């Protein structure tokens, strides 16, 4: 009996990374006007950001339907395999709920659905841990139990370069966004324990935003036995400045793992964002 590991495209894996890990990635949908794209299949990160910045339509994202999960679950049931589905925070998307619904429809108990309570590279840390444990011979229950212990220790701090896309997505008034952009305001966001996104700081200019994000990181010390990722949205310039600030703050990053985010989160934060994802030494 094998263990099948499933995630969704908000984890921002490339096709090559998915194949290497022998996992399944259920794509979310990105829509520009009347044109729909399956994230990671029909559209690349660069193509998405080109449409975002140069196109006339603002994108919409939608979660996979229960039938997308049901097909995978029924295949596993037929083969007698276990399933571990590690999905984007249920506070951000209905993906988790649709997977739970599909499990009920499949009527198969050997399915473990994990609410990551985070997104993008935070999900990657969990999936990679699950892959490592699977390959070491652990059971699906053992893997799930381990992941549930890690989730409260996951951290993500990100600085936004513009408020434009929060306003376009209806998460911020256009007036507030315009005033913030005029003042060169750079908000810093993080994930709550419940998996929602909240503002944890704001600074005038990228330099000060990098300093505050670095201060937040160092105050909640990363466990360097775990992977640590730096993230960027399309343009790496601000991420490079943030890396320099982290190193000046005393964080030793000889070979930093730098990864670009994709359409699902990029829709809401736009270009130029920077951030960090890691596992903290102590739980909240």
Backbone bond lengths (Angstrom), bond angles and torsions (degrees), N, CA, C in turn:
res aa  C-N    CA-C-N  psi(-1)  N-CA   C-N-CA  omega(-1)  CA-C   N-CA-C  phi
1 X - - - 1.471 - - 1.524 110.02 -
2 X 1.308 116.69 125.25 1.462 122.04 -177.68 1.525 110.69 -95.99
3 X 1.327 115.25 168.72 1.461 121.64 175.04 1.523 107.89 -114.89
4 X 1.318 116.47 122.97 1.462 121.99 178.25 1.523 108.92 -99.74
5 X 1.314 116.25 125.46 1.462 121.65 179.74 1.525 108.93 -105.29
6 X 1.318 114.94 125.17 1.460 122.03 -177.54 1.526 109.16 -120.26
7 X 1.320 116.33 141.56 1.460 120.86 169.80 1.520 107.99 -138.09
8 X 1.324 117.23 -176.67 1.461 120.16 176.02 1.524 109.46 -117.85
9 X 1.313 116.25 170.22 1.458 119.53 -170.00 1.524 114.18 -71.39
10 X 1.330 117.66 -7.38 1.464 119.59 174.62 1.529 111.54 -67.28
11 X 1.337 117.25 -13.95 1.470 120.98 177.26 1.525 111.53 -73.05
12 X 1.334 116.91 -13.11 1.470 122.47 174.46 1.521 114.26 61.22
13 X 1.324 116.48 40.50 1.465 120.89 172.21 1.524 109.58 -82.98
14 X 1.318 116.63 148.23 1.456 120.74 170.54 1.527 108.70 -82.98
15 X 1.332 116.38 165.33 1.463 120.63 178.66 1.523 110.77 -60.32
16 X 1.318 116.45 -36.81 1.468 120.56 179.96 1.523 110.92 -67.65
17 X 1.331 116.94 -39.15 1.464 120.73 179.43 1.520 111.10 -67.10
18 X 1.323 116.42 -37.67 1.465 121.00 178.37 1.523 110.42 -64.03
19 X 1.327 115.90 -44.38 1.465 120.55 -180.00 1.529 111.21 -64.84
20 X 1.322 116.96 -42.09 1.464 121.36 -179.35 1.524 111.30 -61.41
21 X 1.324 117.00 -39.19 1.463 121.47 -177.02 1.530 112.95 -84.33
22 X 1.308 116.72 -10.74 1.465 122.33 -177.44 1.530 110.74 56.09
23 X 1.328 113.72 54.15 1.457 120.83 178.39 1.534 108.62 -121.73
24 X 1.321 115.51 171.31 1.461 121.71 175.61 1.517 108.61 -112.96
25 X 1.325 116.40 133.65 1.460 120.64 178.10 1.525 109.03 -117.70
26 X 1.322 115.85 117.92 1.470 121.74 178.62 1.531 107.98 -85.85
27 X 1.329 118.45 119.66 1.472 119.63 -175.67 1.526 113.29 -78.77
28 X 1.324 114.95 142.24 1.454 120.42 167.37 1.532 107.67 -86.16
29 X 1.317 115.71 170.49 1.460 120.67 -178.06 1.527 110.50 -109.86
30 X 1.316 115.34 135.68 1.465 122.15 175.34 1.522 107.16 -116.46
31 X 1.326 116.61 128.92 1.462 121.08 -177.00 1.520 111.05 -120.43
32 X 1.331 115.81 124.39 1.462 122.19 170.66 1.524 107.34 -111.61
33 X 1.328 116.64 109.12 1.454 119.30 -177.14 1.518 110.54 62.59
34 X 1.321 117.29 -120.55 1.466 121.76 179.85 1.528 112.34 -97.80
35 X 1.330 117.19 1.66 1.455 121.78 -175.83 1.524 110.68 -99.63
36 X 1.331 116.45 122.44 1.463 121.79 179.07 1.525 110.68 -103.73
37 X 1.329 115.24 142.11 1.458 121.77 177.51 1.522 109.29 -130.47
38 X 1.326 116.31 140.12 1.455 120.54 170.95 1.525 107.52 -86.02
39 X 1.304 116.13 119.78 1.460 122.57 -176.41 1.528 110.87 -57.04
40 X 1.327 115.78 125.77 1.456 120.73 178.11 1.515 114.71 85.36
41 X 1.339 116.45 -10.38 1.469 120.32 179.69 1.525 111.20 -114.82
42 X 1.330 115.86 -50.57 1.460 120.51 -177.08 1.523 112.78 -98.01
43 X 1.325 116.64 -12.07 1.459 119.96 -175.23 1.529 109.49 -147.42
44 X 1.327 116.79 135.22 1.461 121.54 177.40 1.529 109.42 -90.32
45 X 1.325 115.59 170.31 1.462 119.73 177.96 1.529 111.01 -60.89
46 X 1.329 116.52 -45.58 1.464 120.03 -179.04 1.524 111.51 -64.34
47 X 1.328 116.87 -40.79 1.469 120.02 178.16 1.523 111.04 -63.28
48 X 1.328 115.72 -39.99 1.461 120.04 178.81 1.526 111.06 -61.21
49 X 1.329 116.87 -50.40 1.464 119.51 -176.44 1.526 111.68 -67.85
50 X 1.312 117.48 -28.77 1.470 119.99 175.15 1.528 110.13 -65.59
51 X 1.323 116.61 -43.97 1.466 120.39 176.71 1.526 111.22 -65.98
52 X 1.336 116.09 -37.57 1.472 120.98 -178.93 1.522 111.08 -63.82
53 X 1.320 116.45 -42.08 1.463 120.73 -174.15 1.525 113.12 -89.44
54 X 1.327 117.31 -26.68 1.463 119.90 -174.63 1.530 113.81 -112.05
55 X 1.326 116.97 -18.97 1.460 120.20 -177.41 1.518 112.47 -80.38
56 X 1.320 115.69 167.26 1.464 121.51 -179.90 1.524 112.32 -88.07
57 X 1.324 117.43 -26.01 1.465 121.16 -175.88 1.520 111.61 -93.99
58 X 1.341 115.88 139.93 1.469 120.41 173.36 1.520 107.99 -88.06
59 X 1.334 118.01 134.01 1.463 119.84 -174.33 1.526 113.98 -73.63
60 X 1.310 113.91 155.57 1.460 121.93 170.17 1.524 107.60 -122.59
61 X 1.315 116.68 145.73 1.459 120.65 177.83 1.521 109.45 -116.30
62 X 1.318 116.24 148.91 1.465 120.33 178.02 1.518 110.05 -140.98
63 X 1.327 115.56 147.95 1.463 121.66 -175.79 1.526 111.07 -78.19
64 X 1.320 116.81 159.65 1.473 119.84 175.01 1.527 110.12 -64.27
65 X 1.307 116.34 147.03 1.464 121.04 178.23 1.523 109.98 -75.97
66 X 1.331 117.82 161.78 1.467 119.90 175.79 1.526 113.04 -55.64
67 X 1.334 117.58 -32.69 1.467 120.28 -178.56 1.525 112.33 -64.27
68 X 1.349 117.02 -29.06 1.474 120.10 177.46 1.530 110.51 -63.09
69 X 1.327 115.35 -40.54 1.463 119.84 178.37 1.521 111.00 -77.29
70 X 1.307 116.12 -38.09 1.462 120.25 -176.28 1.526 111.56 -58.67
71 X 1.301 116.92 -40.34 1.468 120.53 178.83 1.522 111.06 -59.23
72 X 1.344 116.65 -44.55 1.473 120.90 178.31 1.523 111.47 -65.97
73 X 1.335 116.07 -41.66 1.460 120.44 -177.48 1.531 111.34 -66.68
74 X 1.309 116.45 -40.14 1.471 119.40 -179.06 1.530 111.11 -69.16
75 X 1.325 116.90 -34.79 1.467 120.37 175.51 1.526 110.25 -63.16
76 X 1.332 116.71 -42.51 1.461 120.90 179.05 1.527 110.96 -66.20
77 X 1.321 116.41 -41.08 1.469 121.29 179.05 1.527 110.49 -60.95
78 X 1.312 116.73 -44.14 1.466 121.71 179.96 1.524 111.31 -62.10
79 X 1.349 116.00 -36.98 1.465 120.78 -179.06 1.522 112.88 -85.70
80 X 1.340 116.52 -10.21 1.463 120.09 -177.26 1.520 113.47 75.87
81 X 1.348 116.21 23.63 1.462 121.24 -179.25 1.524 111.57 -91.57
82 X 1.332 115.19 157.23 1.458 121.16 171.72 1.527 109.48 -87.58
83 X 1.323 116.18 156.21 1.462 121.52 178.67 1.518 109.46 -129.26
84 X 1.330 115.70 134.96 1.468 121.34 169.76 1.524 106.71 -122.77
85 X 1.324 117.34 117.33 1.464 122.32 179.14 1.523 108.84 -109.08
86 X 1.337 115.84 117.08 1.468 122.27 -177.42 1.528 107.11 -110.03
87 X 1.339 116.47 110.84 1.459 120.30 -164.41 1.529 113.23 -124.55
88 X 1.332 114.55 160.88 1.459 121.68 179.22 1.525 110.30 -55.72
89 X 1.318 115.90 151.63 1.461 122.08 -178.56 1.527 112.18 -47.02
90 X 1.312 115.57 131.62 1.466 120.81 179.49 1.525 111.94 -67.39
91 X 1.343 116.91 -15.89 1.465 120.20 177.21 1.527 111.92 -78.26
92 X 1.332 116.74 -14.46 1.463 121.04 -178.40 1.517 113.12 -105.56
93 X 1.324 117.00 -24.04 1.458 120.63 -171.39 1.519 110.84 -150.81
94 X 1.325 116.02 156.32 1.459 121.44 175.68 1.516 112.90 -85.61
95 X 1.327 117.07 8.65 1.472 121.26 -178.20 1.523 111.77 -58.02
96 X 1.323 116.87 -47.29 1.465 121.57 -178.97 1.533 110.15 -60.39
97 X 1.330 116.84 -46.39 1.465 120.40 -178.64 1.533 111.19 -63.01
98 X 1.320 117.02 -37.34 1.461 120.12 179.30 1.525 111.44 -68.24
99 X 1.327 116.51 -34.16 1.466 120.07 176.77 1.528 110.80 -68.15
100 X 1.335 116.63 -39.34 1.466 120.86 177.09 1.530 110.26 -63.11
101 X 1.316 116.25 -42.16 1.456 121.15 177.60 1.528 110.79 -61.75
102 X 1.326 116.49 -41.86 1.468 121.19 179.39 1.525 110.97 -65.16
103 X 1.325 117.01 -36.08 1.470 120.01 177.14 1.526 110.36 -62.51
104 X 1.322 116.50 -42.92 1.466 120.56 178.04 1.533 110.63 -62.20
105 X 1.310 115.89 -39.48 1.457 120.72 -179.78 1.533 111.20 -68.44
106 X 1.331 115.66 -35.35 1.466 119.81 179.82 1.521 111.62 -73.50
107 X 1.350 116.46 -23.12 1.467 121.81 -179.66 1.529 110.41 53.56
108 X 1.342 114.10 53.56 1.466 121.12 -176.45 1.522 107.88 -138.96
109 X 1.327 115.96 119.43 1.461 120.47 -172.21 1.526 113.75 -78.26
110 X 1.327 117.87 -21.99 1.467 120.38 -173.75 1.526 111.93 -83.62
111 X 1.325 115.45 43.36 1.460 123.11 177.24 1.523 107.52 -124.19
112 X 1.319 116.65 125.99 1.455 122.33 -178.88 1.530 107.91 -116.49
113 X 1.329 116.68 118.02 1.458 121.25 -176.66 1.530 108.81 -109.38
114 X 1.328 115.46 120.25 1.466 121.75 -173.02 1.524 109.90 -108.78
115 X 1.321 116.02 122.57 1.464 121.97 173.23 1.530 106.91 -84.80
116 X 1.332 116.85 107.69 1.469 120.23 -175.68 1.520 112.49 -67.75
117 X 1.335 117.39 -22.53 1.462 123.93 -177.13 1.534 111.90 57.81
118 X 1.335 114.26 27.32 1.466 120.36 179.35 1.526 106.33 -156.67
119 X 1.305 117.84 -172.50 1.466 121.52 178.92 1.516 109.88 -144.12
120 X 1.289 116.21 177.66 1.459 127.75 176.54 1.538 112.12 43.10
121 X 1.328 119.45 -121.14 1.462 121.40 -169.88 1.529 113.62 -69.13
122 X 1.327 117.18 -18.09 1.458 119.58 172.89 1.517 111.12 -66.07
123 X 1.325 115.81 -37.46 1.462 120.61 175.50 1.527 110.17 -64.94
124 X 1.311 115.83 -37.84 1.470 121.16 -179.76 1.534 111.36 -59.59
125 X 1.325 116.65 -40.99 1.467 119.76 178.96 1.528 110.22 -59.02
126 X 1.324 116.31 -42.65 1.465 120.77 -179.76 1.527 111.46 -68.73
127 X 1.320 116.70 -45.62 1.464 120.19 -178.53 1.529 110.61 -63.29
128 X 1.317 116.58 -43.94 1.466 119.72 -179.61 1.526 111.40 -63.58
129 X 1.327 116.65 -36.31 1.465 120.23 176.32 1.531 110.22 -65.03
130 X 1.323 115.92 -42.08 1.464 120.28 178.95 1.524 110.91 -63.21
131 X 1.319 117.16 -41.55 1.468 121.34 178.73 1.529 110.37 -62.11
132 X 1.317 116.16 -44.25 1.464 120.54 -179.53 1.529 111.23 -62.42
133 X 1.319 116.44 -42.71 1.464 120.33 -179.69 1.528 111.02 -70.62
134 X 1.338 116.37 -38.62 1.471 119.85 175.83 1.520 110.81 -58.01
135 X 1.333 115.51 -46.63 1.468 120.22 -177.37 1.523 112.16 -69.53
136 X 1.349 115.71 -20.04 1.469 120.05 177.71 1.526 112.37 -88.55
137 X 1.333 116.34 -2.06 1.457 119.87 174.58 1.509 116.48 96.51
138 X 1.328 118.20 12.13 1.463 120.72 179.27 1.533 110.70 -74.99
139 X 1.317 115.42 156.97 1.458 120.49 178.48 1.529 109.94 -80.71
140 X 1.327 115.39 164.67 1.463 120.28 178.37 1.531 111.01 -62.44
141 X 1.318 117.24 -38.18 1.461 120.53 178.54 1.524 111.15 -65.75
142 X 1.324 117.57 -41.78 1.469 121.12 178.34 1.529 110.91 -63.06
143 X 1.307 115.97 -41.39 1.463 120.13 -179.93 1.528 110.45 -65.10
144 X 1.323 116.08 -46.01 1.462 120.39 -179.08 1.524 111.29 -61.87
145 X 1.315 116.64 -41.71 1.466 121.38 178.62 1.527 110.72 -61.00
146 X 1.326 116.82 -41.67 1.462 121.53 178.18 1.535 111.16 -64.60
147 X 1.316 116.66 -42.86 1.466 120.18 -179.43 1.525 111.24 -63.45
148 X 1.319 116.44 -39.76 1.461 120.06 -179.90 1.532 111.76 -64.43
149 X 1.329 116.16 -26.76 1.472 120.05 176.23 1.527 111.43 -75.91
150 X 1.321 116.45 -31.11 1.468 121.07 -177.44 1.521 111.64 -77.66
151 X 1.319 117.42 -37.23 1.467 122.04 -172.40 1.531 113.75 -50.85
152 X 1.348 120.85 -44.72 1.469 119.34 179.44 1.529 113.71 -65.39
153 X 1.325 117.01 -15.36 1.471 120.87 -178.74 1.527 112.93 -96.17
154 X 1.314 117.48 -5.86 1.467 120.43 -179.69 1.526 110.51 -72.46
155 X 1.312 115.53 137.74 1.455 121.11 179.06 1.532 110.51 -130.72
156 X 1.311 115.36 143.92 1.456 121.63 173.00 1.520 107.97 -142.37
157 X 1.324 115.91 123.02 1.461 121.97 172.23 1.526 107.36 -121.58
158 X 1.319 117.22 130.56 1.462 120.44 -178.49 1.525 110.58 -138.41
159 X 1.319 115.27 138.43 1.455 121.81 175.73 1.523 109.85 -103.61
160 X 1.325 116.70 134.67 1.464 121.39 -179.62 1.519 110.21 -99.60
161 X 1.317 115.18 137.51 1.469 119.93 -178.03 1.523 111.97 -86.72
162 X 1.323 116.72 -20.34 1.457 121.30 -178.18 1.530 110.61 -147.63
163 X 1.317 115.87 151.75 1.463 121.63 176.33 1.528 111.49 -98.65
164 X 1.326 115.86 -1.10 1.466 121.76 -174.30 1.523 113.01 -56.02
165 X 1.331 116.44 -43.64 1.467 119.05 -172.47 1.523 112.10 -80.33
166 X 1.325 117.39 -27.25 1.463 119.70 172.43 1.519 109.97 -64.46
167 X 1.329 115.96 -36.63 1.464 120.26 178.49 1.532 110.88 -71.13
168 X 1.331 117.10 -43.28 1.461 120.65 179.74 1.526 111.57 -62.70
169 X 1.340 115.89 -32.92 1.456 120.15 179.88 1.515 113.64 -83.75
170 X 1.326 116.58 0.25 1.453 120.71 177.70 1.517 114.49 81.25
171 X 1.323 117.64 12.38 1.470 120.88 -179.05 1.527 112.31 -93.70
172 X 1.332 115.65 -4.21 1.460 121.58 -179.84 1.527 106.83 -153.76
173 X 1.329 117.03 143.12 1.468 118.74 -179.94 1.528 109.62 -68.75
174 X 1.324 115.89 149.24 1.464 120.58 179.95 1.524 111.54 -63.01
175 X 1.328 116.70 -34.47 1.464 120.53 179.04 1.519 111.18 -65.88
176 X 1.341 115.71 -46.21 1.467 120.49 178.79 1.524 110.87 -61.97
177 X 1.331 116.23 -41.91 1.461 120.69 -179.98 1.524 110.91 -64.55
178 X 1.327 116.67 -43.05 1.465 120.52 -179.67 1.527 111.27 -63.11
179 X 1.327 116.18 -43.55 1.467 119.93 178.73 1.526 110.92 -65.20
180 X 1.327 115.76 -40.69 1.459 119.86 179.38 1.510 112.22 -64.40
181 X 1.326 116.65 -41.41 1.458 120.06 179.29 1.530 111.62 -67.74
182 X 1.334 116.43 -37.03 1.466 120.19 176.66 1.526 111.43 -62.64
183 X 1.332 115.25 -35.79 1.468 120.34 -179.83 1.531 112.18 -85.51
184 X 1.344 116.16 2.68 1.469 121.59 -178.62 1.530 111.01 60.21
185 X 1.339 115.63 36.84 1.466 121.21 -178.08 1.524 110.85 -77.08
186 X 1.324 116.63 130.79 1.458 122.77 -179.71 1.536 109.34 -119.93
187 X 1.334 117.88 102.02 1.467 119.88 179.78 1.523 111.88 -74.30
188 X 1.309 116.10 151.91 1.465 122.81 175.30 1.524 107.17 -118.65
189 X 1.321 115.44 128.83 1.455 120.50 -176.38 1.529 111.07 -118.11
190 X 1.323 115.21 159.79 1.460 121.51 176.43 1.527 108.27 -149.43
191 X 1.336 115.62 175.80 1.464 121.04 177.31 1.525 109.59 -101.33
192 X 1.325 115.89 140.09 1.458 121.43 175.28 1.530 109.75 -81.35
193 X 1.315 116.34 171.89 1.471 120.79 176.86 1.521 111.19 -60.40
194 X 1.335 116.51 -30.22 1.458 120.59 -178.58 1.530 112.51 -83.54
195 X 1.332 117.30 -4.94 1.453 120.07 178.18 1.508 115.28 94.74
196 X 1.326 117.43 8.50 1.453 120.66 175.24 1.520 111.11 -89.33
197 X 1.312 115.92 166.79 1.467 121.23 178.49 1.522 108.64 -100.57
198 X 1.338 115.83 135.60 1.454 120.11 -179.84 1.515 110.25 -139.06
199 X 1.326 115.65 155.40 1.462 121.61 176.70 1.518 109.05 -79.58
200 X 1.332 116.46 129.30 1.468 118.87 179.00 1.528 111.72 -121.16
201 X 1.335 116.63 5.21 1.462 119.79 177.56 1.506 110.52 175.66
202 X 1.328 116.21 164.38 1.458 122.14 173.32 1.520 108.21 -156.28
203 X 1.320 114.59 139.38 1.451 120.28 -176.09 1.521 110.01 -138.75
204 X 1.307 115.68 157.97 1.465 121.21 174.81 1.523 108.48 -88.10
205 X 1.313 116.36 107.69 1.456 120.70 176.68 1.513 113.20 93.91
206 X 1.323 114.34 153.37 1.461 121.20 -177.45 1.528 112.16 -64.49
207 X 1.308 118.00 -39.74 1.467 120.55 -177.25 1.527 111.12 -57.72
208 X 1.325 116.51 -46.47 1.469 120.57 179.68 1.526 111.15 -70.77
209 X 1.335 116.57 -35.06 1.469 119.75 177.50 1.523 110.41 -64.25
210 X 1.317 117.39 -40.59 1.468 121.24 177.41 1.526 110.70 -61.36
211 X 1.327 115.47 -41.64 1.466 119.58 179.86 1.528 111.44 -63.30
212 X 1.338 116.28 -43.97 1.469 118.35 -178.87 1.520 110.96 -68.22
213 X 1.332 117.57 -40.60 1.465 120.24 179.03 1.529 110.31 -63.93
214 X 1.323 116.79 -37.78 1.467 120.74 177.23 1.528 110.84 -66.73
215 X 1.320 116.22 -39.36 1.465 120.67 178.61 1.526 110.92 -64.19
216 X 1.328 116.70 -42.35 1.466 121.00 177.44 1.536 110.54 -62.06
217 X 1.316 116.04 -40.91 1.465 120.94 179.40 1.525 111.45 -63.88
218 X 1.309 116.79 -47.59 1.464 120.58 -176.49 1.536 111.61 -69.75
219 X 1.324 116.60 -26.68 1.464 120.20 178.07 1.519 111.62 -72.81
220 X 1.328 116.01 -24.17 1.465 122.47 -179.42 1.524 106.81 -118.90
221 X 1.303 115.32 72.48 1.461 124.12 -162.13 1.531 115.43 -51.11
222 X 1.334 116.73 125.53 1.463 120.16 177.04 1.525 112.38 -67.11
223 X 1.317 115.72 142.95 1.457 122.00 173.21 1.530 106.48 -88.93
224 X 1.328 116.18 107.76 1.463 120.59 -173.64 1.527 113.13 -75.64
225 X 1.330 117.20 0.55 1.468 119.92 171.41 1.530 111.12 -77.64
226 X 1.330 115.88 -10.45 1.457 121.98 179.53 1.523 109.54 -110.19
227 X 1.329 117.53 160.12 1.466 119.60 176.56 1.531 110.93 -62.46
228 X 1.317 115.56 145.72 1.458 122.70 174.59 1.530 106.76 -127.70
229 X 1.324 116.44 128.89 1.459 121.11 -176.97 1.522 111.22 -118.83
230 X 1.310 115.45 142.53 1.452 121.55 167.06 1.523 107.17 -103.27
231 X 1.315 116.65 138.52 1.462 119.78 -177.77 1.521 110.77 -119.51
232 X 1.313 115.04 153.77 1.453 120.96 175.77 1.526 109.01 -144.82
233 X 1.330 115.35 159.45 1.458 121.10 177.22 1.521 108.60 -115.92
234 X 1.325 115.37 100.47 1.469 124.20 174.46 1.525 114.21 71.50
235 X 1.333 117.47 -56.82 1.464 122.56 -177.75 1.529 108.79 -105.05
236 X 1.335 116.91 127.01 1.465 120.95 -175.37 1.528 113.62 -87.83
237 X 1.317 118.53 -4.19 1.470 121.10 -172.44 1.533 112.27 -56.88
238 X 1.324 117.47 -49.48 1.467 120.23 -178.53 1.522 111.63 -68.69
239 X 1.321 116.65 -32.72 1.464 120.70 176.81 1.518 110.40 -64.39
240 X 1.338 117.23 -39.03 1.465 121.49 178.24 1.526 110.50 -64.22
241 X 1.327 116.22 -39.84 1.470 120.28 177.92 1.524 110.65 -65.42
242 X 1.318 116.20 -38.42 1.462 121.03 178.79 1.531 110.66 -66.24
243 X 1.314 116.71 -41.89 1.471 120.59 177.56 1.523 110.23 -58.63
244 X 1.322 116.98 -44.91 1.461 121.19 178.69 1.532 110.91 -60.04
245 X 1.332 116.46 -41.60 1.467 121.03 179.42 1.521 111.20 -65.80
246 X 1.334 117.61 -40.92 1.460 121.15 177.70 1.524 111.35 -61.75
247 X 1.307 116.34 -43.00 1.462 120.73 -179.84 1.519 110.87 -65.22
248 X 1.325 117.18 -38.53 1.461 120.94 176.59 1.519 111.22 -67.04
249 X 1.333 115.92 -27.01 1.472 120.73 179.92 1.520 112.38 -79.05
250 X 1.334 116.62 -8.37 1.457 120.78 176.60 1.514 115.55 107.41
251 X 1.345 117.32 3.34 1.463 119.90 178.64 1.528 108.47 -82.84
252 X 1.322 116.24 121.62 1.465 120.87 -176.58 1.526 110.29 -85.82
253 X 1.319 114.67 108.76 1.459 121.36 -179.68 1.527 108.34 -129.04
254 X 1.317 115.50 84.08 1.458 119.82 -177.30 1.523 111.85 -71.20
255 X 1.324 116.11 -43.48 1.476 120.84 178.43 1.522 108.57 -129.32
256 X 1.323 116.73 76.93 1.469 120.26 -176.20 1.523 111.64 -64.76
257 X 1.330 114.71 143.08 1.465 121.60 174.90 1.525 107.38 -90.41
258 X 1.315 116.84 110.83 1.460 122.28 -177.33 1.523 108.74 -111.88
259 X 1.321 116.77 126.15 1.460 121.00 -176.99 1.536 110.02 -135.59
260 X 1.323 115.20 145.45 1.460 120.67 176.78 1.519 111.14 -89.33
261 X 1.321 116.53 143.91 1.460 120.41 176.95 1.526 109.27 -85.74
262 X 1.318 115.39 162.01 1.460 120.97 -175.72 1.508 113.61 -107.21
263 X 1.337 116.04 -161.86 1.461 121.85 -172.64 1.526 115.99 -63.66
264 X 1.339 118.02 -35.48 1.465 119.45 -171.09 1.526 111.64 -63.95
265 X 1.313 117.71 -45.59 1.468 120.91 176.60 1.520 110.51 -87.68
266 X 1.331 116.86 -33.61 1.458 121.11 -179.49 1.518 113.44 -59.52
267 X 1.322 117.07 -30.81 1.463 121.31 177.50 1.521 111.41 -55.95
268 X 1.314 116.63 -37.21 1.460 121.20 -172.65 1.525 113.75 -93.77
269 X 1.334 118.21 -26.73 1.464 118.87 -175.85 1.523 112.95 -108.61
270 X 1.333 117.52 -15.10 1.449 119.67 175.66 1.516 113.79 74.72
271 X 1.327 115.55 -163.87 1.464 121.20 -176.24 1.530 111.47 -88.27
272 X 1.338 115.04 160.54 1.461 120.54 173.90 1.507 115.54 82.79
273 X 1.321 118.05 -2.30 1.467 120.33 179.02 1.535 110.11 -69.05
274 X 1.312 115.25 153.11 1.463 121.30 176.98 1.527 107.87 -138.10
275 X 1.329 116.65 160.81 1.460 117.58 178.68 1.508 113.15 -178.07
276 X 1.321 113.89 -175.89 1.465 122.16 -177.91 1.522 109.28 -142.38
277 X 1.311 115.91 143.96 1.461 122.85 176.91 1.520 107.81 -132.60
278 X 1.320 116.34 132.69 1.466 119.13 -178.25 1.522 110.42 -161.37
279 X 1.331 115.86 175.45 1.455 122.98 174.15 1.516 107.98 -105.45
280 X 1.328 116.87 123.95 1.470 121.70 -177.75 1.527 109.84 -76.61
281 X 1.325 115.64 155.47 1.460 120.92 -178.83 1.521 112.13 -67.48
282 X 1.321 116.38 -35.61 1.451 119.86 -177.28 1.510 109.84 -125.48
283 X 1.333 116.67 150.82 1.452 121.10 176.18 1.512 109.78 -73.78
284 X 1.343 114.96 162.65 1.472 119.59 178.90 1.514 109.82 -63.94
